[in-house]
Amino acid sequence: MFETQGLLSEIKHHDRLPITINQNCVIPLPDTIWPKLLQPHQLAYYYLVFVDQGQETFQLDGHELTITDSQAIFGRPNQIFAHLAPKKSTQQYKIGFDDRTLALLPQTYPFLINPLNTSTIRFDPEPKVRVKALLSMLFRLLHSPGESRKVDIILAHLNGLLTELNSAYFESHQQVTAVNPRLSKYVAFTLAVEAHLTEQHDVHSIARQLAMTPSNLYEVVKAVSGVSPKEWITNRLIQEAQRKLRYSASSVKELAYQLGFNDPAYFSRLFKKKTGKNVSEFLAEEPGLSNN
C-alpha cells in the first residue's frame, strides 16, 4: 500500500506553504504519483473533496462512501483513503494540507479530529455558495503568479474555508451524538479540553466534570482517537504551541506558562519529543511565513 509521507511536498501548489488544491482535476499530477493515488493509500495530511455537481465514491478505512451535490468528504493523517474511479463529469474541488499549515492559522477547527466519527459533510444552499467561493478563490490564489500568492492572503481564505467546514460538520450531524453514547462522551471530552485548553491538564478533573470515571474516559478516548486522554491533550497543546510561536514573539518560558506548563524546561523537552525539533529549529525551518 502506498504511504504518502512526504508526498505533499512533491505536489504542493505553493513554494512555502504545504498545501495543494485542484478544481476539476485541471492541474495534472506527476505520472508517477497519479496511478498510486487511485489505489488505497495511507494519508500523511488532511485531504478534502467537495462535490459541487455530480457523484463520487470513495473508500475510507475500508468503508465505501458516496457523496453527491453539496457534500464533502475528508480524510485525516494515517487513514486509508482511495478514490478508485473519479468521474470526469463531476464538478469538484480537492484540497490537501498538513499540520504545518494548520499551525499557521489563528484558531482551531474541531471537525478535523472527526469527533463524530463521520467523514462526510452536507451543506445547506447558503453555506455551499460560500464554501464554493472560498475554494474557487484559493484555487486562483495558488495558481496565479505574483502578489496573489502572498502567504497571509492564502491563509486568510483557508481560515474562512475551515471555519465554514467546521460549522457545517456539526450542523449536518446534529443527531449523531444522540444515538452513540461513546461518541457523545468523546465530543464532550474534546470540547471540555478546548474550552479550558491551558488550564485542564488533569484527566481526573475532566472525567469528574463529565460525570465519568478516569478509566471510563480512557476507554472512550482511546477507542475513538487511538490515544489516551493525556496524550490527546498533550498533542493538542503542542499544536497550539506551534500556532503561538508563529503568531507571537513570546519566549519559550512565556509560551510554556501561557499553555499551563509550570516547568519551561519540561515543555521544551516535550516540544522536541513531539515535533522532532526544538523551538529555535522549528522557527528557523520556514522563517517569516506568517509575515509574507
TAFENVEN-V884322 format. One record per residue. RES is the residue in one small letter. PHI is phi in radians with two decimals (* if undefined). PSI is psi in whole degrees, -180 to 180 (none if undefined). OMEGA is omega in whole degrees, -180 to 180 (none if undefined). Layout:
res=RES phi=PHI psi=PSI omega=OMEGA
res=RES phi=PHI psi=PSI omega=OMEGA
This chain:
res=m phi=* psi=137 omega=-178
res=f phi=-1.30 psi=128 omega=178
res=e phi=-1.89 psi=133 omega=-168
res=t phi=-1.67 psi=19 omega=176
res=q phi=-1.03 psi=123 omega=-180
res=g phi=1.51 psi=-9 omega=-177
res=l phi=-1.15 psi=-38 omega=-176
res=l phi=-1.03 psi=-33 omega=178
res=s phi=-1.15 psi=-26 omega=-180
res=e phi=-1.45 psi=-30 omega=-174
res=i phi=-1.94 psi=2 omega=-177
res=k phi=-1.09 psi=154 omega=-176
res=h phi=-1.91 psi=21 omega=176
res=h phi=-2.52 psi=145 omega=-174
res=d phi=-1.27 psi=-20 omega=-180
res=r phi=-2.10 psi=-31 omega=-180
res=l phi=-1.57 psi=131 omega=175
res=p phi=-1.37 psi=83 omega=-178
res=i phi=-2.62 psi=144 omega=176
res=t phi=-2.36 psi=143 omega=177
res=i phi=-2.58 psi=140 omega=-180
res=n phi=-2.37 psi=147 omega=177
res=q phi=-2.08 psi=115 omega=179
res=n phi=0.95 psi=30 omega=176
res=c phi=1.02 psi=32 omega=-178
res=v phi=-1.34 psi=-20 omega=176
res=i phi=-1.66 psi=111 omega=-175
res=p phi=-1.22 psi=145 omega=173
res=l phi=-1.55 psi=158 omega=176
res=p phi=-1.00 psi=144 omega=-178
res=d phi=-1.04 psi=-27 omega=-179
res=t phi=-1.37 psi=-18 omega=-175
res=i phi=-1.80 psi=-42 omega=-174
res=w phi=-0.93 psi=-49 omega=-179
res=p phi=-1.06 psi=-33 omega=-179
res=k phi=-1.21 psi=-36 omega=-178
res=l phi=-1.26 psi=-14 omega=176
res=l phi=-1.38 psi=-12 omega=178
res=q phi=-1.82 psi=162 omega=177
res=p phi=-0.98 psi=131 omega=-179
res=h phi=-2.52 psi=153 omega=-179
res=q phi=-1.55 psi=122 omega=-179
res=l phi=-1.25 psi=143 omega=172
res=a phi=-2.03 psi=11 omega=-179
res=y phi=-2.68 psi=172 omega=176
res=y phi=-1.41 psi=139 omega=-176
res=y phi=-2.43 psi=132 omega=-178
res=l phi=-2.37 psi=138 omega=174
res=v phi=-2.09 psi=125 omega=178
res=f phi=-1.94 psi=122 omega=179
res=v phi=-1.71 psi=117 omega=177
res=d phi=-1.45 psi=-51 omega=177
res=q phi=-2.46 psi=132 omega=178
res=g phi=2.10 psi=-160 omega=-178
res=q phi=-2.63 psi=136 omega=179
res=e phi=-2.40 psi=147 omega=180
res=t phi=-2.07 psi=137 omega=-177
res=f phi=-2.27 psi=163 omega=168
res=q phi=-2.02 psi=132 omega=179
res=l phi=-2.36 psi=114 omega=-176
res=d phi=0.91 psi=41 omega=176
res=g phi=1.48 psi=-5 omega=180
res=h phi=-1.77 psi=137 omega=178
res=e phi=-1.54 psi=129 omega=-178
res=l phi=-2.28 psi=132 omega=178
res=t phi=-2.02 psi=132 omega=176
res=i phi=-2.13 psi=150 omega=-178
res=t phi=-2.21 psi=-162 omega=-178
res=d phi=-0.82 psi=136 omega=174
res=s phi=1.16 psi=31 omega=177
res=q phi=-2.29 psi=161 omega=178
res=a phi=-2.42 psi=157 omega=173
res=i phi=-2.26 psi=143 omega=179
res=f phi=-2.38 psi=147 omega=176
res=g phi=-2.10 psi=153 omega=-178
res=r phi=-1.96 psi=162 omega=177
res=p phi=-0.92 psi=138 omega=178
res=n phi=1.48 psi=-9 omega=175
res=q phi=-1.34 psi=155 omega=178
res=i phi=-1.67 psi=119 omega=-171
res=f phi=-2.19 psi=146 omega=175
res=a phi=-2.68 psi=138 omega=172
res=h phi=-2.11 psi=87 omega=-164
res=l phi=-1.23 psi=-38 omega=-174
res=a phi=-2.45 psi=71 omega=180
res=p phi=-1.08 psi=144 omega=-179
res=k phi=-1.73 psi=132 omega=-180
res=k phi=-1.17 psi=-24 omega=-176
res=s phi=-1.41 psi=-15 omega=-177
res=t phi=-1.30 psi=135 omega=174
res=q phi=-1.60 psi=115 omega=-172
res=q phi=-2.67 psi=161 omega=173
res=y phi=-2.14 psi=145 omega=175
res=k phi=-2.24 psi=132 omega=-179
res=i phi=-2.41 psi=139 omega=177
res=g phi=-2.34 psi=144 omega=179
res=f phi=-2.79 psi=164 omega=-178
res=d phi=-2.17 psi=-173 omega=-176
res=d phi=-1.14 psi=-25 omega=178
res=r phi=-1.15 psi=-38 omega=177
res=t phi=-1.23 psi=-43 omega=179
res=l phi=-1.02 psi=-36 omega=-178
res=a phi=-1.14 psi=-15 omega=180
res=l phi=-1.58 psi=-7 omega=-176
res=l phi=-1.61 psi=155 omega=-169
res=p phi=-1.49 psi=2 omega=-179
res=q phi=-2.66 psi=-178 omega=179
res=t phi=-1.90 psi=163 omega=-177
res=y phi=-2.37 psi=90 omega=-173
res=p phi=-0.98 psi=-25 omega=-178
res=f phi=-1.07 psi=-25 omega=-177
res=l phi=-1.17 psi=-21 omega=174
res=i phi=-1.51 psi=-2 omega=178
res=n phi=0.89 psi=58 omega=-177
res=p phi=-1.12 psi=-23 omega=180
res=l phi=-1.59 psi=1 omega=177
res=n phi=0.95 psi=41 omega=177
res=t phi=-2.46 psi=121 omega=-167
res=s phi=-1.70 psi=16 omega=177
res=t phi=-2.06 psi=153 omega=179
res=i phi=-2.31 psi=135 omega=174
res=r phi=-1.87 psi=146 omega=-178
res=f phi=-2.11 psi=132 omega=170
res=d phi=-1.25 psi=167 omega=-173
res=p phi=-0.96 psi=-48 omega=-176
res=e phi=-1.20 psi=-47 omega=176
res=p phi=-1.06 psi=-34 omega=179
res=k phi=-1.06 psi=-43 omega=180
res=v phi=-1.06 psi=-43 omega=-179
res=r phi=-1.18 psi=-44 omega=180
res=v phi=-1.09 psi=-45 omega=179
res=k phi=-1.09 psi=-41 omega=-180
res=a phi=-1.13 psi=-41 omega=180
res=l phi=-1.18 psi=-41 omega=177
res=l phi=-1.13 psi=-42 omega=179
res=s phi=-1.08 psi=-43 omega=180
res=m phi=-1.16 psi=-42 omega=178
res=l phi=-1.06 psi=-40 omega=178
res=f phi=-1.06 psi=-45 omega=-179
res=r phi=-1.16 psi=-41 omega=-180
res=l phi=-1.09 psi=-41 omega=-175
res=l phi=-1.39 psi=-15 omega=-178
res=h phi=-2.08 psi=23 omega=176
res=s phi=-2.09 psi=144 omega=-180
res=p phi=-1.40 psi=165 omega=168
res=g phi=1.40 psi=-142 omega=-170
res=e phi=-1.02 psi=-34 omega=-175
res=s phi=-1.17 psi=-12 omega=-180
res=r phi=-1.58 psi=13 omega=178
res=k phi=-1.06 psi=136 omega=-174
res=v phi=-1.07 psi=-44 omega=-175
res=d phi=-1.13 psi=-35 omega=179
res=i phi=-1.19 psi=-43 omega=179
res=i phi=-1.09 psi=-45 omega=-180
res=l phi=-1.13 psi=-35 omega=178
res=a phi=-1.09 psi=-43 omega=179
res=h phi=-1.25 psi=-36 omega=177
res=l phi=-1.14 psi=-39 omega=176
res=n phi=-1.05 psi=-44 omega=178
res=g phi=-1.08 psi=-42 omega=180
res=l phi=-1.10 psi=-49 omega=-178
res=l phi=-1.16 psi=-32 omega=175
res=t phi=-1.13 psi=-44 omega=177
res=e phi=-1.09 psi=-44 omega=-180
res=l phi=-1.12 psi=-40 omega=180
res=n phi=-1.09 psi=-44 omega=179
res=s phi=-1.11 psi=-46 omega=-178
res=a phi=-1.16 psi=-35 omega=180
res=y phi=-1.00 psi=-51 omega=-176
res=f phi=-1.31 psi=-34 omega=179
res=e phi=-1.22 psi=-34 omega=-177
res=s phi=-1.43 psi=-8 omega=-180
res=h phi=-2.25 psi=39 omega=-176
res=q phi=-1.06 psi=-29 omega=-174
res=q phi=-1.58 psi=-9 omega=-173
res=v phi=-1.10 psi=-45 omega=-177
res=t phi=-1.12 psi=-24 omega=-179
res=a phi=-1.24 psi=-24 omega=-175
res=v phi=-1.84 psi=-3 omega=179
res=n phi=-2.38 psi=96 omega=-176
res=p phi=-1.02 psi=-36 omega=-179
res=r phi=-1.12 psi=-46 omega=178
res=l phi=-1.11 psi=-38 omega=179
res=s phi=-1.06 psi=-44 omega=179
res=k phi=-1.17 psi=-38 omega=179
res=y phi=-1.13 psi=-44 omega=177
res=v phi=-1.05 psi=-43 omega=179
res=a phi=-1.07 psi=-40 omega=177
res=f phi=-1.08 psi=-49 omega=-178
res=t phi=-1.10 psi=-40 omega=180
res=l phi=-1.21 psi=-36 omega=178
res=a phi=-1.13 psi=-40 omega=178
res=v phi=-1.16 psi=-46 omega=-178
res=e phi=-1.11 psi=-36 omega=-177
res=a phi=-1.17 psi=-30 omega=-179
res=h phi=-2.38 psi=54 omega=-171
res=l phi=-1.03 psi=-41 omega=-175
res=t phi=-1.58 psi=6 omega=-178
res=e phi=-2.02 psi=-35 omega=-171
res=q phi=-1.72 psi=90 omega=173
res=h phi=-1.79 psi=-4 omega=-174
res=d phi=-1.70 psi=108 omega=-179
res=v phi=-1.09 psi=-36 omega=180
res=h phi=-1.08 psi=-40 omega=180
res=s phi=-1.16 psi=-40 omega=179
res=i phi=-1.16 psi=-42 omega=178
res=a phi=-1.05 psi=-42 omega=179
res=r phi=-1.12 psi=-40 omega=178
res=q phi=-1.08 psi=-33 omega=-178
res=l phi=-1.62 psi=8 omega=-179
res=a phi=1.02 psi=44 omega=179
res=m phi=-2.26 psi=158 omega=170
res=t phi=-1.46 psi=155 omega=178
res=p phi=-0.98 psi=-38 omega=-180
res=s phi=-1.19 psi=-39 omega=177
res=n phi=-1.16 psi=-40 omega=178
res=l phi=-1.10 psi=-42 omega=178
res=y phi=-1.02 psi=-46 omega=-179
res=e phi=-1.06 psi=-43 omega=-178
res=v phi=-1.14 psi=-52 omega=-176
res=v phi=-1.16 psi=-41 omega=179
res=k phi=-1.12 psi=-41 omega=-178
res=a phi=-1.15 psi=-38 omega=-175
res=v phi=-1.51 psi=-41 omega=-172
res=s phi=-1.81 psi=-21 omega=-178
res=g phi=1.56 psi=-3 omega=178
res=v phi=-2.28 psi=165 omega=179
res=s phi=-1.30 psi=162 omega=176
res=p phi=-0.99 psi=-42 omega=-180
res=k phi=-1.09 psi=-44 omega=-180
res=e phi=-1.20 psi=-36 omega=177
res=w phi=-1.04 psi=-46 omega=-180
res=i phi=-1.13 psi=-42 omega=180
res=t phi=-1.07 psi=-46 omega=179
res=n phi=-1.06 psi=-39 omega=-180
res=r phi=-1.18 psi=-40 omega=179
res=l phi=-1.15 psi=-39 omega=179
res=i phi=-1.18 psi=-38 omega=175
res=q phi=-1.08 psi=-41 omega=179
res=e phi=-1.17 psi=-35 omega=177
res=a phi=-1.08 psi=-43 omega=179
res=q phi=-1.08 psi=-41 omega=180
res=r phi=-1.12 psi=-46 omega=-178
res=k phi=-1.16 psi=-35 omega=179
res=l phi=-1.09 psi=-34 omega=-179
res=r phi=-1.41 psi=-24 omega=-172
res=y phi=-2.00 psi=9 omega=178
res=s phi=-2.59 psi=167 omega=179
res=a phi=-1.86 psi=27 omega=-178
res=s phi=-1.15 psi=146 omega=172
res=s phi=-1.31 psi=168 omega=178
res=v phi=-1.04 psi=-41 omega=-180
res=k phi=-1.11 psi=-47 omega=179
res=e phi=-1.11 psi=-41 omega=-180
res=l phi=-1.11 psi=-42 omega=179
res=a phi=-1.03 psi=-46 omega=180
res=y phi=-1.18 psi=-38 omega=178
res=q phi=-1.04 psi=-34 omega=-177
res=l phi=-1.59 psi=4 omega=175
res=g phi=1.60 psi=11 omega=178
res=f phi=-1.57 psi=130 omega=179
res=n phi=-1.46 psi=-18 omega=-176
res=d phi=-2.13 psi=101 omega=180
res=p phi=-1.00 psi=-34 omega=180
res=a phi=-1.14 psi=-40 omega=177
res=y phi=-1.13 psi=-42 omega=177
res=f phi=-1.02 psi=-43 omega=-179
res=s phi=-1.09 psi=-42 omega=179
res=r phi=-1.15 psi=-40 omega=180
res=l phi=-1.16 psi=-41 omega=178
res=f phi=-1.04 psi=-45 omega=-180
res=k phi=-1.13 psi=-40 omega=-180
res=k phi=-1.11 psi=-41 omega=-175
res=k phi=-1.42 psi=-34 omega=-175
res=t phi=-1.82 psi=-16 omega=-176
res=g phi=1.42 psi=3 omega=-178
res=k phi=-2.41 psi=149 omega=169
res=n phi=-1.39 psi=173 omega=-173
res=v phi=-1.06 psi=-43 omega=-179
res=s phi=-1.14 psi=-38 omega=177
res=e phi=-1.15 psi=-39 omega=179
res=f phi=-1.07 psi=-46 omega=-178
res=l phi=-1.21 psi=-31 omega=-178
res=a phi=-1.39 psi=-17 omega=-174
res=e phi=-1.08 psi=-47 omega=179
res=e phi=-2.37 psi=73 omega=-172
res=p phi=-1.10 psi=141 omega=169
res=g phi=1.34 psi=13 omega=-177
res=l phi=-1.04 psi=-45 omega=-173
res=s phi=-1.23 psi=-12 omega=-177
res=n phi=-1.86 psi=3 omega=-177
res=n phi=-1.76 psi=none omega=none
